Amino acid sequence: MMNAKQTYLEATYYIDCDTEAITFFARGATEGAESPKEKAVRLYYAVRDGIQYNPYALTFSKEDYRASGVLRKKEGFCVQKAVVLAAAARACDIPSRLGFADVRNHLSSPRLREILQTDVFFFHGYVQLDIEGQWVKATPAFDAALCEKAGILPLEFDGVHDSVFHPFDRQGKKHMEYLRDHGIFADLPFEMMKNVICAGYPHLAGYIEQVHGEGDFHSEVSSDLS
């Protein structure tokens, strides 16, 4: 019988940590790092800033959530970026699991707010990494370039403390609120994600694929602030 730790090291359909793309990425990001903590920190920043955040990457195609595929595209929204970090960690023998929550997001653009018709992001994804026997949360969603444009503090990660969204931005305005927790998983619960998103955005249920790829969030955020 597989023990709990081994469960969080296994390759899965989405967390395809045994693929050449993921192993190459993980080796490059952690070159010279010795401890699991140092490797985890290196991987976090490689995913946070090496994969551009794009909420328009939302799709209901299972293939678009495989870590190796997201890595090749170098863009994705929070769930896709979390899957990449989880896969890269497992490739470095660091147990990882995925967490999901609904959040009220104050970092948006007029176009995205019009499309979603709410400021709630349903099924936001993050990662938990087992570092020296302690599960630590890591949220690699917003890249540093986007945070600079939006005037918010980029999330840092030290491998010891949880990296979760700041409640306020640099100006003291509301940034993120956690509303509902959906649990922790060894792999992406695709059907659950799809159901939660369709329930949260019922007007988009048959429109998701049309929205996919139709927008430049970085430019929209810059324009909104100019």
Buried (B, 14 or more C-beta within 10 A) or exposed (E): EEEEEEEBBBBBEBBBBBBEBBBEBBEEBBEEBEEBBBBBBBBBBBBBBBBBBBBBBBBBEEEBBBBBBBBEBEBBBBBBBBBBBBBBBBBBEBBBBBBBBBBBBBBBBEBBEEBBEEBBBBBBBBBBBBBEEEBBBBBBBBBEEBBEBBBBBBBEBEBEEEBBBBEEBEEEEEBBBEEEEBEEBBBBBBEBBBEBBBEBBEEBEEEBEEBBEEBBBBEBBBEBEE
